Amino acid sequence: MNKGKVNICKTKNKFIVKFEINEFITNHQNYEFNNIDETTNSPLAKELFYYPFVKKVYVASNFIAIERFNIVEWEDVQDEVAKKIENYLNQGNAIISEISSDKKIPISIYSESTPNPAALKFVANKKLVDFQIEFNSVDECENSPLALKLFNFPFIKSIFIDENFISITKNDISSWDEITLTIRNFIKEYLENDNKIISDNYKKEEVVDQENLDEISKEIISILDEYIKPAVASDGGNIMFKSYDKTNKSVSVILQGACSGCPSSTITLKNGIETMLKQMLKGKVKVVEAINE
């Protein structure tokens, strides 16, 4: 039996660290604990609150995120916390007990900055969608009641929704200091009322038909999915394969969310994605070009 491993991952919020786990620890549900009194159905969360610096605990399907008070630095305590979680898992203890599984989980939304100064990431403690979807105007929101309502705010330029977060790109008319709390409170209230995020009859259209792709294109998609997408998602965005030109050895990708229009995306594309594809697919890739949808 494989032992549970914990990987420490920083977030854009300096007070929050994610402890990613190499196995699923909940039944695809997310939980938030604001204090030790709320941990009756999570012995692990209760133990974590014994640390005086723990402010909140988020438990998701494959990670535990902890928000700290400003009395320590994560660099001083994160290794100890990771070890505690790892030992707890390997002892076979339950993360979430069944005694209050029917209890409605309070919705929590916290914001994270992204490399794109015009975009902010709003992370939820529940699953939102099964796939990524982007809306660049109100005309595209026919299948998303949430996106439609968000576009009622005049400062919103585009919306990107992923499994557990929403990236908002704003217009230049407002600063994040003025609008962050408004957006966060709106999303929280919307989710608390169990409103639909995506229409039930919506089916996502695939950018490419993977079954008919050549082997190099399939290799590129595999590399993007395994090595690039997780890092891009942590920055509030997404990258999708568009096409591969065998003659020119060029790859076209689509950037979404916070990555679309980001000032640093060109550097990331050339120094990160292009370099990796060149190294892993020697002689098959010369250049990577991005399309900002």
N, C-alpha and C positions, 0 to 999 in steps of 0.2 A: 504494500500500500504506500502510495506517494505521500510524503509529508507536506503539510501546508507550509507554503513559503510566503513571506510578507515582503513587499517591495515598497520603500518609502518614496512618495512622489510629492514634490512641492506643487502648490497651486499658485494662481495669481494673487490670491488673498494671503498675505504673509502670516495671518493668524490661523490658517487652516492647512492641515497636511492630510493627504490621502495615504492610507496604508492598503495598497493593492494586494490581493490574495490570489493565488494561482488555482483557486477552486471556487465554486459557488457556495455561498454561506447562508443564503436565504432563498425562499421559494419565489424568486423574481419579484420580491417586494422590497420597498424601502422604508426605513424607520428613522425617526428623529427623537432624540432624548435631550431635553433642555435642562434637566437636573436629575439627581439621583432618585427622587420620588417617582419619576416616570419610568423607571427601569424594571418594573415588576416582571416584565416578560423578556428581559434580556440580562442574564447574569453577567455577561461580559461587559456590557455597557455600565452596569453597576460597579464592577471592579475598576473600570477606567475612571469613573467619577471619584474614586478614592485619591487620584492624583489631584492636588489642590489647584493645578493650572488648567484643568479641563473645564471648559465652559459649555460645550455642546458635543454630542456624539451623533453622527449620521451612520447608519448601517444600510448598505446597498447590497446588490446581488454578489458583487465580487470585490468590494472594498469597504473599509471603515474610514470615514473622514472625521477628524477631531478639530474643533475650534478651541483655541486656548485663550486664557486671560493673558494680559500683558504683564506677566510677572516673571516669565522665563523666555528664553529663545528656543525655538524648536531644535536647533543644532545641539543643544545641551541635553535634550530629553528624548528626542525621537527614536534613537536606537533602543533605549530601554522600553519604550512603548511598543515598538515593533516586536521586540523579543517577547514581551508579555502576551501580545496577541498571538504570536506564533506558538508559544508554549500552550496557550489556552486551546488553540485549534488542535494541536497534536495530542492533547489529552482526551480528545473526543467529546468535549463539552458542547452543549447546545448554545448556539448564538442567540436564537430567538425561541422561546418556549411557546407552546400552543395555547396557553391559558387565556390570552387576550387577543387571539388572531382576528377576531371579528370587530375589535375596537377600531374605530375610525382614526387613522393616523393624521395628526396635524400637519398641514402643509407648511414647508419652510422653503424660502427662496433666498439665496445669497448671491451677491454679484462678484464677478471676477473681471479684472482688467484683461485686455488682450494686447498683442503687439500692434494692433490697429487702433490708433487713438480715437477713431470715429465709431468703434464697436465695443460693446460691453456684453459679457456673458452672464446670463441669469440661470443659476443652477438650482434645480428642484430636487427634493428628496423623494420623488416618485418617478416612475417611468412615464414618459409623455407619448412617444411614438415608437414604432418598430423600424423606422427608416428615416433618413435625412430628407428634409424638404425645405425649399427656399422660396420666398415671395419677395419680388422686387417692386411690386406696385399693388394697389388695392384691386386692380383688375384681375390679378392672379389668385385672389383669395376665395374663389367660389367654393372650394372644398375645405376651407379652414375658417370656422367661426372665430377662433382665437386670433388669427392673423388679421381678419377683417376688422375686429374691434381694436386691435393694436394700431392699425393704420388710421384710426380716428384721431390719434395724437399727431399733431402737425409736425412734430420734430422727428418722426420715425421715417427712415429712408428705405430700409429693407429688413427682413426678418428671416432668420434661419433656425429651424427646429431640429434638434437631434434627440437621441434617446432620453436624456435627462437634463437637457439645457436648451435655452433659447438665446441666440445671439441677436442683438439688436444693433443695427447701424443707424446712426442719427444724422440728420442734416446739420449744417453749420450754425443754424439759428439759435441753438441752445447748448449749454455746457452740461456735462454729466453731473456736476454738483447740483444743478437745478432740477434734473429730471429722473435721476436714478431711483430715488425713493418712490416716486410716482409710478414708474414702470413696475418696480418690485412689488408694491402693494396691489397694483392691478392684477398682475399675474397670480399672486397668492390668492386673492379673493376669487378670481376666475376659476382656479383649480379647486378651491375649497367648496365651490358650489357644484362640482362635478360636471361642469360644462364641457362640451366636446371640443377637442383640439383639432381633429381631422374628421371629416364626414365619413360615416360608415361605408359608403359606397365608393370611396376614393381608392383608386389603384395607381400606384406610382409607375410612371413610364420609365423604362430603362434607357439609359443614354446610348448603350451599345448592346448588341446581341452577342453575348459572350460565347454562345455555342458555335457561332460561325467565325470566330476569331482565329488568327494564326497562332502558332505556339509562342512566338516572341511576345505578342500582345497579351497572351494569358500569363506569361511570366511577369510582365510589367505590372499587370493588375495584382498578381499575388504579392509582389514586392511592395507596391503601394499600400495594400491592405494590411500587411503584416508590420511593416517598418515605418511607414509615413503617416497613415491615417490616425493612429493613436496620438501622435505628437500634435498633429494638426487639430484634432478634436479638443485637445487640452487647451489650445489657443482659441477655441470657439469657432472653428471652421471645418471645412471638409475639402477633400481633393478627390476628383473622379477621373478615371481614364476616359479620354475622348477618342483618340486614334493613334495609330503608329504607321509611319511612312517608311517602308523597308528600303526604298531607293535612297532617300535622304537621311535615313536613320534618325528621324525626328519623332518625338513623342509630344502629343498635345494632351493637356489635362485641363480640367475645369476647376476653378477655385470658387468656393462658396463661403457664405457666412463672413466671419471676421477676416478671413484670408482674402476675400474679394476686395480689391482696391487698397489693400494694406501697403503702406510705403515700404515695408521690409519684405514683402512677399517675393520680389525679384531676387533679393539676396538669398532668401531661403530656397528659392527655386534653383538657382545656379549653384550655390555652395552646398546645399543639402541634397535635394531630390536628384538633380542632374548628376552630381558627383556619385551618388549611391548607385544610380542606374548604370552609369558608365563602368563602375567597378564590378558590379554584380553581373552585368551583361556585356562583357568585354567585346568590343568591336561591333556591337549591335545597336548602340545608342550614341549619338553625337550631341544632340541638343534636345532640351525640353522647353516647350512653349506653353504659356498659361493663357487660358481664356477666362476672363472675369465675367461671370454670368450676371 
